[in-house]
Amino acid sequence: MDYSIDADVPMPKKGVVKYPFSDMRVGESVYFEGMDTNSKPAVAARRYNSRGKLFECRKVSGGLRIWRVE
């Protein structure tokens, strides 16, 4: 069996990134159609707050919008 040793290959992040919170800048928001403030995206945003970024969730017409506020 042959093996190839490579350099400069970036390691993928652990797990699957389901929501774009790590890529958001202050003032940006993301819309989730048909969701509310108790949905999985809202819970994930609240958990993400402990990582030094602050998110706010609001029920809007037809769904949920999450803003990065800090």
C-alpha positions, 0 to 999 in steps of 0.5 A, a space after each residue: 500500500 502506498 501512502 502520500 505525505 502532503 504539506 500545507 493541506 488545511 484541516 477541516 473544521 470538526 463537525 458540520 457547520 450548520 449555521 453561518 454564525 462564525 462568518 457573520 460580522 456585527 450588523 449582519 443578520 440571517 433569516 430562517 423561514 418558518 422558525 421561531 425563537 425556540 427553534 434550533 437556530 435560535 438555541 444555537 445562536 444563544 449557545 454561540 454567545 459564550 464564544 465572544 460574539 453576541 447574537 439577538 433573535 427576533 420573530 419577524 413576519 414569516 420566520 426568525 431573524 438573528 443579528 450579530 450585535 457584538 
